[in-house]
Amino acid sequence: MGTQPKSNEGIGSTIQRRWRAIRRYLKQLQSTLPEKISSPSGLIITALLLTLAIATYQGVSTSSVINNGIVSVDVLSPQDFSITDEDATERLREQTAENIAPIFEYNPQTRSQVVNFLSNSLTEMENKYQRAIKDRFNRNSLTEKEFSSPEFEKFLSSFLPTIESDTVLGKDKDLLTCLVKRQFDLVLQKNLLLALDKTMNSYIYASDNTDEISSRRITFQNIQTNERSELRSRDIINLLAAQKNLADEIANIKELTNDEKKKITETFKRLIIPNLRYSDSLTSSAKALARQQITPIEAQFRKNQIIARRGELVTPYIGRALQKARALQQVSSYRQRIGQFVGLFVLMIATVFALRKFSSRTTLRQRLGSTKSFSVMCFTLALQTLLIRLGLELCQQVAITFDLVGSPIRYEFLIPFASSALIMTFLLDTVAAELCGLIVCFFTGLLTGGDLGLMIYATLSATAATYGVERYRHRNSITRAGTIVGLINALAIITVMLFNRQSVGIEVYVYNIIYGIGGGLLTAALVSLLLPIMESVFDILTDVKLLELSNMNLPLLRELSIEAPGTQQHSMLVGSLAETAAEAIKANALLVRVGCYYHDIGKMMAPEMFIENQGAGPNPHDKMEPKRSASVITGHVKKGILMGQEAGLPKEIIDIIPQHHGTRRLHYFYNRALAQYSKTGEPVNEEHYRYPGPKPQTPEAAIVMLSDCAEAASRTLDEPTPQSIRTIVKRITEDIIADGQLEECEMTMREFNQVREALIQTLCSIYHNRIKYPGFNSEDKSERSIPPPAKPITNIAATEEQKMAAKAGSTTSTTKRLNEEEKPINTSKSSSKSKKN
């Protein structure tokens, strides 16, 4: 008992270690998968998979030889073969089943049961009569005179109720009177029994089985011996005929008057029951057994025999023959198939190589990298090819199973041809999506044997998926895109059917349009399933993920607002500036804004070291060496990277943390170090006063750098007028250019000017003037929507070391400090110009 907890802890720790190992493996696979796919071996494997998916497909679309249910060319048999003639076989089975005689169950005891019942009933009534006569008249028989006496009539009226019963005979008072008056004459009883026996000696069936007796013969099965025999229909009678025969037999009895004969006949009719009863179960079983015993009829075709002639209507039989002929033709020539495989493989190599070049020469290389974008395209194309092949195989099997070969109703419209284009649109861009849509159209033609109608349908469907949505900002974007694809599919189907000049009924259009809309919805369902998986596998940052990261209730952002509220407010304002600037040059504005939210998270390690979080308290840098202060300031970059990695932030967000500082110099602390050098003679290493970098690698990172600097610089202005804002933003951005910080990102001067102008306009909107409120404003100052900080920030370079200067105890005015801190920038600019000259 004492070792059980340790055992449980050991199992738990083992599971945790294995889970961590699995996560490390998956993370490593995630990072190496794009490189493996884009390697030479990866190119060959991808081309080989595409070749196998296309070359091993045995089906060919029926539209290659069938148009609107009509054979378009003469089709010859490639070799001797046979197929089952389902129609002829079914006709033979139906005919055989119809020839099976209806089966009746025959009960031979019915005759004796009916006759014995009548005999027993007569005997019982006679015994009661004899006992009553003896009790009343003290003798066994009466004379004719006594029969007509009033006393006998009185006896009869009292006796008859005593022998009435629930039986048929007991209820018939006329029959009882007739028997009593004749003192139950034995001859009369014998004649009545004989008449009933002769009648029941026939094969009698119920009147409601007349339809089953319409055939020439029937089969009856003895329920006692289970032996079967056949009868001609004339050898059996129905219940009505049996009752008529009974009336004829009773009419021949001489002991009865005509009136008595009629009355007794009506009573005895109810005694007759059928001895033949139709058995539906036995008849159905016999027919089913007969159908099973029929051997399928085989239709033989000789080599080069015409299977179907041009212009002939495609029946289910001809459709099966064409399918079999195509299958035989595909496997008939081994050499041809080898040559086809080699040629197709070379074609796939060329396609994959072209995709590799495309991914390295488009804007995808800037956003995702050529390796990752190429891997996504190859993976998506391979998956789409497999989906198309699987869909074609399913449609072919359905057509064969339900005899729909050659039908104008096309199940192929259900195939999600637009899945790859929609995934490309969401993960890459519309150019890549359109290219992959054309490749999918080409692959569809290879798989369907050049079905032009289906190729047109696939192209229009992919185009709808490419341009039907703008950005992947919400999860329901997929559903909206699928709906658009379905509607365009419906128009594409009408176009294809009109292009093929199909003269069919409206119901064919309706069915095909329903399948096309279903294909669009199926596309949305597949993309909804695959998109999150591909986001994770290829580590792609989408707009939906960015929107999720912009939630201020996330732990990292919530902690930033608590630990460093000034930094959090600064990040929000920079995000607004950067988003507007990014929209000006059509960069990823959402990435820029979310990147700004996280760009200074490293300041949470020591928030009091940064001016925006100090409030009115002392500045710790006043008592620190410049080198130490510079180390603290630059250290927040490394700490921010570590915090972002621990929080699982995407790489694109983490890259903005160091790149928005680049390798800029900490001017304030560097100047302090130079001042100390003039006193102490200790050499100053400029590298100790620069951020570690790297410089911005993307336009988005460059926009964050410019926005961060512009926002910080604008806070140093005592009077942020539009002219002063324009001047200071222009100076700070030109200093960034002169320092070479934007050399490694692909931002043109035109885009740079557009970004700068957007920053100026946004800052002017933020610091706009407002009218004075009488009684609430001082006479010599105008109220602004956002007043300048109580302690002006003098960092025109938008770096933290210059923010420290505002808190360093300097007694000079803000304007004077601004001019002093501009000197290194001006010097840098002039030296840069001299070097260029």
Secondary structure, DSSP 4 states (H G I P E B T S, - for coil): -TTHHHHHHHHHHHHHHHHHHHHHHHHHHHHHHHHHHHSHHHHHHHHHHHHHHHHT-----GGGTEETTEE-S-EE-SS-EEEE-HHHHHHHHHHHHHHSPPEEEE-THHHHHHHHHHHHHHHHHHHHHHHHHHHHHSSS---HHHHTSHHHHHHHHHHHHHH--SSTTTT-HHHHHHHHHTTS-HHHHHHHHHHHHHHHTSEEE-GGGTGGGGSSEEEEEETTT--EEEEEGGGEEEHHHHHHHHHHHHHT-TTS-HHHHHHHHHHHHTT---SEEE-HHHHHHHHHHHHHTSPPPEEEE-TT-EEE-TT-B--HHHHHHHHHHHHHHHHH-HHHHHHHHHHHHHHHHHHHHHHHHHHHSSTHHHHT-HHHHHHHHHHHHHHHHHHHHHHHHHHHHHHHHTT-TT-S--GGGGS-TTHHHHHHHHHS-HHHHHHHHHHHHHHHHHHHTS-HHHHHHHHHHHHHHHHS-----STHHHHHHHHHHHHHHHHHHHHHHHHTT----HHHHHHHHHHHHHHHHHHHHHHHHHHHHHHHHTT---HHHHHHHT-TTSHHHHHHHHH-HHHHHHHHHHHHHHHHHHHHTT--HHHHHHHHHHTTGGGGGSGGGSGGGTTTS--GGGGS-HHHHHHHHHHHHHHHHHHHHHTT--HHHHHHHHHTTTT-B-HHHHHHHHHHHHHH-----GGGGB---PPP-SHHHHHHHHHHHHHHHHTT-SS--HHHHHHHHHHHHHHHHHTTTTTTS---HHHHHHHHHHHHHHHHHHT-B----TTTS-TT---BSSPPPSS----TT--HHHHHHTTTT--S-HHHHHHHHHHHHHHHHHHHHHHH-
